[in-house]
């Protein structure tokens, strides 16, 4: 079984994560009978790999959390891991979505580790009634199982408002390797950055944007953090996004161009102008007009790869949330 510590991750995989990559949130493919479509699911994974994605995030929001109720958590993770290992020899960061109260999160982490996943994207929506002390304890316990990627989810789809102090305590957990920042809120985004700086964890933790309303701007903007008489500059290095489950090759090209511009110290207006354009595209993909009630990213991605496949929760009465 892979190691529980980030220090034992394959060096080439860790390098991809830290350099910054396109990490699409993998949709779930269902056939016309709304059953798991393994062929289409495999085709999606191959598409992301061929498009140049740096890895796959599976069992996450775009995969639909309801796969657990349908008994599909392990089969979906297993198929993605098998496909990735057989389809490409380049290093890919494999991320498993982990949710629920502590016992469930531990069980899912152990399943993911056994299947060869490198890190767990830890969702906290099940901890709505818990205080921050309890949530920090929960995160620390799950971190003993495998490396963690934090997930600050927007409140519109079940996220919990968390303080700057919380993020400092979370960043101090040694097995945290990255944080997906997706509160769709500038103030809360800065809270995460301040937390990392307060914990002196900027060398260990890589920032990934999940702010679909601010993707390009997140990736080009330095976050200048002053805390305890120490100045720290943090940057978003990549994105872990449902948005990037469509047009993935274009996302890979865009991120490469952004990395080049940031490295040169000059970000041209044409790149900055893309922020509004990408955000406008995202408003359609994520049904912003209806308060995120529906999501077409998964359906569009699957139709681009496999005829007759659809992407929706196995529990048909629950609206898709990405």
N, C-alpha and C positions, 0 to 999 in steps of 0.2 A: 504493500500500500504506500502511496506517495507520502512524503513527510508532512507533518503538521505545521512545520515552521517555514516562514518565507525565506529564511537563510539557506534552506536546502532546495529551493526551487531551481530548475535548470537555468544556468546563467543566461542562455540565449532567450529563454522565455521572459525572464525578469528584465532583460534589456529591452525587449519589445514593449513590455508594459510601461517601463520608465521613460522610454523615448517618446511614447505617445502613439496611439494607434486608433484606427477605426474599429470599434467593437460593436457590431450590430446586435441589437436585442432580437434574438431568433424567434420568429413567429411559429405558430403551430399549424400544420397542414391537416385539414380534414377532407374526407372524400364526400361524395354526394349524400351519403347516408350519415354524415357527421361522425364518422369513425376516423381514428388516427390513420393518416395516409403516409406510410413509411417511405414509399417511393418519392413522393413530392417533398417530404421532409428532408430526405437525403439530397434531393436536387437543390433545395434551398441552401443547405450547408455547403455544397460544392460551389454554388454560385457565389456565396460570400467569400469563400477561399480563393476562387479564381479571380474575383474582383479585387483582391489584394487586402482584404480585411486582416487585421492583426490577431484576430481570434474570434471566438463566439461566446456570447452570453446566453445561456440556455436555462429554461425553467424560471425565467424572469417575467416582467410585466407583459411584454409582447407575446410571450409563449402562452400566456393566460395562467393565472394562479390556480384556476379551477382544475388544472390537470391532476392535482393531488387528489381531489375528490373523485376523479374518474380512474384513479389507479395508473396514471400515465407518467408520473414523475420520473421513476427510474427508467422506463422504456425510452422516453424522450431524451433524457440525458445520455443514456447508453448509446443510442443511435448516433447522436451528434459526435460523441467521443470517438466511436468507431469510424465514422465517416471522415473526421478530421485526420485521424492517424493514418488512414489508408489512402487518402486523396492527396496529401501534400507532405513533403519532407521538411518544409521550412517550419521554424518554431511558431506555434500558435498559442495564444493565451486562452485557456479554457476556463470559463467562469460559470459557476452554477448559482442560480437564484436559490436563496435559503430564506424561509419565512417561518412565522408561527411563534408560539411561546417557546421557552427554552428547550423543553424535551423534544419538540418537533424539529426545532432548528438544529439540535445536536444530531438527531437521526438523519436529517437531510444532508448535513455536512459530512457525516460518515459515509453516506451513499455516494456523494460527489467525490470524496477522496478515493474511495474504492474504485471508482470509474476513471480515475486519472485526472480529475479537474484540479486546477492550480489554486483557485481562490473562490470564496463564497461571497456573492453580493447579498448582503444581509438586509432584508426588509424588516421594518420595525412597526408596521401597521397593526400587528396583533398586540402591541404594547400600548395601545391608546390609553388605557386606564392606569398605567404605571407611572411612577415618578421617575425623574432622571437618574436617581441613585439606582433604582431597580433596573433601568434600561442599561446603564453602564455595566452593572454586574452581569446582566444577560449577555451583553456583547463580549465581555471578558471570558465568560464560560465558553461561548461558541468559538472564540478565537483560539481556544486550546485545541480545537479539532482541526482547523486548517486556516491558512491566511485569509484575512477579511478584506473586503472592499465595502466601505460604508456607503449608505444610500440615503441621501436627504431628499425625500419625496415631497412633491407639492401637496398641500393640504386639500386641494380640490379633488384629489383622487385617493384620499386616505392617509396622507402623510401627517406626521406629528410635528408641531413647532418645537424646535429644540434650541436651547440657549447657546451662547458663545462659550460659556463654561462647560456645557456638555461636550462640545466638540473638542475642547482642550483635553478633557478627560478621555474621550474616545481616541483621540490621536495619540495619547500616551500609552495605549495598549500596543505592546510591541509587535503583535502579529498583524497589524493593520498595514496593508501595502498601498492602498489607494482609497479614494472617496469619490463616488459619483454624486455630483452636486446638482440637484434637480428641484429646488424649491420654487423656481420661477419667481424669484424675489431677490433683488440686489442686496438688501440688507442681510438676509439670511445666507446668501452666498458668501458675503464677507465674513459672517460669523464662523463659517467653516475654515476660511483662510486664517483668521485670527487664532482659531483653536489649534491649527497645525503649528503656527508660529509659537504660540504659548508653550506647546509641548516639545518644541525644538525637534519636530519630526519632519521637517521639510525635505531632508535627504532620503527619508524612508517612504514617505507617503506621496503618491502621484495624484494630481487632481485630474479628474475626467468630468467634462461637462455633460449634464443631462438636461440643462436648461434649453429646451427646444425653442424658446422664444428669444434666445440670445446666443445661438451656437457660434457663429463666426466671431462676434464681439468677445465672447469668452476666450476663444482660442488666440486672439491677437492682443489682448489687453493684459499688461503686467499688473499684478495685485501687489501694491506696495504697502506692507504691513509694518507698523511700528508698535512694538510691545516690549515693555520692560527695558527701555533704552536700547532696543535692538531693532535694526531695520532688516526686514526680510522681503525679498521679491519672489512671489510665487506666480506660477503660470499654469493654466490648463494645458495639458500636453496632448490630450486626445478626447474622444467622446465615446460614451457608452449610451447608445441612443436607439429608440424604436424608429426614429426618423431615418436613421442610416440603414434600416432594413430594406429600404428602397433606394434606387439610384446609388448603390453602394460604390461602384467604380468611380462615379463622379465625386463621392465623398472622399474616397482614397486620394484622388487627384487633388482635391481641394485642400485636404490636410497636408499633403506633401508641399503644396505651394505656400501654405501658411507657415509651415516649419521653415521653409527656405527664406521667406520674407522676414520672419521674426529673427532668424539667425543672422540676417544681413543688417538688421537694425532699421529697416525701412519697410513699412507696410503701405502699399500704394492705395490710392482712393478706390480703385476698382475692386480691391479685396474688401475694404471697409463697406462699400456699397452693397456687397453681397449679403450683409447681415440682414437688412430689411427684406431682401428678396427671399432668402432662405426662410426667414420667419413667416413671411406671407404664405409660402408653400406649406410650411408646417401647420398653419392655421386650418388648412383644408384637410391635411392628413389626420389631424387629431381632433377635428370637429370642435374647434374653439367656439364657434357660433352657438353651439348647444352645450357649453360648459363641459366639454370632453366626454359627452355621453356615449359617443361612438367613435370608432377608430378604423380607418381604412388602410393603415400601413401594412398590416399583416396580409390582408386580402390582396392588395396590389402586388406585394412581393411574391406571393404564391402564384398569382395568375401570370406573372412574368416568367415563371419557371415551369409550371405544370398545369396543363389543361384540366378543367373541371374541379380543381382543388379549391377549397375555401378555408379561410382562417377565422375561427370564432371559438368561443369557449365551448367545451363539451357540454356544459350546463347551459342550455339554450336560453333559459329565462334570465340569465345574468348578462347585462350589457358588457361589451368588450371595452376594456380600459387598458391603455398602453402606457 
